[in-house]
Amino acid sequence: MSLYHEAASILDETRAKKCSIKSLVYTTKKGKEWKSDPKALFALSTEAAKWSEVLAEVVGRSGVLGVERTLSPTLALVLTYDLFLSKRGIALPASHGLNAAVSKHKARLSAELTKARLRRGCATIDELRVKINGGSVLSDGKEGQRKVPRHPRWVRINTLKTTLEEQLAGQFAQWQSVPTLREVVQAASSREQVYHVDEHIPNLIAIPSGADITTSVAYRTGDLILQDKASCFPAYLLDPQAGKGDVIDACAAPGNKTTHLAAVLAESNARRETDNAQGGKIIACEKDAARSETLEKMIKLAGAAEVVTVKAKQDFTKLPPTARVAANITALLLDPSCSGSGMVGRDEDSGITVHLPSTTPDVPTVRGKKRKRPAATASAALQPSAAPPPAVSTTEEELPPDSADDTAEKLTARLANLAAFQLRLLEHAMAFPAARKIVYSTCSIHPEENEHVVVAALRSEVAREMGWRVLRRSEQVVGMREWHLRGQRDEVAAAVGFEVDGETKGLEVDVKEVSEACLRCDKHGEDGTMGFFVVGFVRDVGETLASNGNGGVGLVSGDGESYDDTNGDDESWEGFAD
Ligand SMILES: C[S@@+](CC[C@H](N)C(=O)[O-])C[C@H]1O[C@@H](n2cnc3c(N)ncnc32)[C@H](O)[C@@H]1O
């Protein structure tokens, strides 16, 4: 099988199973069977996927698929990518059937590529490349108007296996530390070896987007994990503490947040070495069978298998809060499927939408499965708050990321279904009897999946019965408390049902408190993150919350005895920052 056939089959599988290209190339059983060099295969599949929205238009409008019967839509995508966009061109002899099938239509394809570029307002292919690689651009100030993407590559140091210091002295020994993220971003195109240690998340560094560490031993052995900064917020905010019960990661695959949770818990255990309050395990649920396999592999690779128990093919909503395994669950991380509207095209860990060309010309872009759904408003799906949410089809939870050609009506209906599903999961989490803390997150920029779900959850019967409220900003771990982007106040107010006009108190929801408790990350913003939303919930019943000295809160029993005495040791968390 040629590189092109293999890359096309990877794109087909990515679409069908919604799994990442990286996991297909490197970690699946099939990965061992690839004949092509994995690095070349990964690069071609990822680049073709990133460009697929444009190339689907180019190939579809050219009509090539109607005449070249040997070409499948994905095969045409990967070949057209190499024909026009890779430095070396198609890596096959000119006489090879596949090369000829595309090259003989070069003029027509090239004309369509020009039109597609102009439709996107780009004067040159390089400008289009920048747009595709990160959306927004900024001048690097070195070569006139040369533009570079805003996004760095985020690398989490896996403290289950190594330390930040060890990696900076080893893998990054030849690299230069820079004091600002901007310097990393500006180095993106020149591939300078610079890194910036993040100010908010411990053990996280940013490196230029062009820097590839995926071939390094440290990456392959799980010492380094590619994880967007925003995606590190949930585990850090949940802040599981040693000796205070077990944690559920309800929607765990592919497992980046699970392994981050394990690392945070292990840090806490290490700080408690001298007393008896160690322990705590993580239960990772994943509904999808294929993704459960990936999850298991990622956990093993990250060295988290001892502390994490995988519940493969486990629908979280089918795990009864009264089950024996649930009795000791004190914290839950809920990162459910969402619209993915915050995802950045180049973030291979989060998955990329593969667009396919039409097999008949003049149809701009053929998207994935078409779903006929009645129009509905997202907020209607969350009303009335105490009533059970409407039934959601099982497939709707798994929709691919938003597409530019979604009509407003389709998007509204889609968000309504997603929001109802997300609320259902959140309400289920709130029913766990020993639970004291929940972190809810999405990689969506839509308030319907974010602030609106938070308000609906707070107003739900289970939240009121169990005493759930938001984890206030002042109670959050230091990096999250200091994060500048908070929830959208007008959206919280809209969900509560009244306008903001200086008066922020609702009947049962404090708009200011709730919006301040929520954290948002901007897609394509100066922070170099994907679009993201995260919020914490806590309940005080039977216990009160007190500062744990980590800048956040720990549980204190009713009689005032603290379960946590990490004052002093916590300095190490903040110490990593610079
Ligand atoms: C956004 S992804 C989670 C990403 C993951 N937390 C990480 O950081 O690597 C959502 C996952 O939830 C799974 N899922 C969806 N509904 C579920 C349910 N009811 N129970 C358990 N898992 C579910 C999906 O299959 C998908 O793998």
The ligand as a Tripos MOL2 file, in Angstrom:
@<TRIPOS>MOLECULE
LIG
   27    29     1     0     0
SMALL
NO_CHARGES

@<TRIPOS>ATOM
      1 C1        -14.2520   15.7060   24.6990 C.3       1 LIG1
      2 S1        -13.8930   14.0300   24.7150 S.3       1 LIG1
      3 C2        -12.9690   13.8480   26.2010 C.3       1 LIG1
      4 C3        -11.5280   14.2360   26.0730 C.3       1 LIG1
      5 C4        -10.7110   13.8040   27.2710 C.3       1 LIG1
      6 N1        -11.2720   14.3070   28.5010 N.3       1 LIG1
      7 C5         -9.2620   14.2270   27.1680 C.2       1 LIG1
      8 O1         -8.9160   15.2920   27.6820 O.co2     1 LIG1
      9 O2         -8.4580   13.5190   26.5690 O.co2     1 LIG1
     10 C6        -15.3990   13.3260   25.1840 C.3       1 LIG1
     11 C7        -15.3510   11.8180   25.3410 C.3       1 LIG1
     12 O3        -16.5140   11.4220   26.0680 O.3       1 LIG1
     13 C8        -16.9730   10.1970   25.5510 C.3       1 LIG1
     14 N2        -18.3970   10.0820   25.9640 N.ar      1 LIG1
     15 C9        -19.4730   10.6730   25.4090 C.ar      1 LIG1
     16 N3        -20.5800   10.3610   26.1060 N.ar      1 LIG1
     17 C10       -20.1980    9.5790   27.1340 C.ar      1 LIG1
     18 C11       -20.8840    8.9380   28.2070 C.ar      1 LIG1
     19 N4        -22.2060    9.0400   28.3240 N.pl3     1 LIG1
     20 N5        -20.1710    8.2100   29.0880 N.ar      1 LIG1
     21 C12       -18.8150    8.1000   28.9610 C.ar      1 LIG1
     22 N6        -18.1180    8.6650   27.9520 N.ar      1 LIG1
     23 C13       -18.7870    9.3970   27.0500 C.ar      1 LIG1
     24 C14       -16.7310   10.3290   24.0680 C.3       1 LIG1
     25 O4        -16.6710    9.0570   23.4590 O.3       1 LIG1
     26 C15       -15.3950   11.0400   24.0380 C.3       1 LIG1
     27 O5        -14.3290   10.1310   24.0290 O.3       1 LIG1
@<TRIPOS>BOND
     1     1     2 1
     2     2     3 1
     3     2    10 1
     4     3     4 1
     5     4     5 1
     6     5     6 1
     7     5     7 1
     8     7     8 2
     9     7     9 1
    10    10    11 1
    11    11    12 1
    12    11    26 1
    13    12    13 1
    14    13    14 1
    15    13    24 1
    16    14    15 ar
    17    14    23 ar
    18    15    16 ar
    19    16    17 ar
    20    17    18 ar
    21    17    23 ar
    22    18    19 1
    23    18    20 ar
    24    20    21 ar
    25    21    22 ar
    26    22    23 ar
    27    24    25 1
    28    24    26 1
    29    26    27 1
@<TRIPOS>SUBSTRUCTURE
     1 LIG1         1 GROUP 0 **** ****
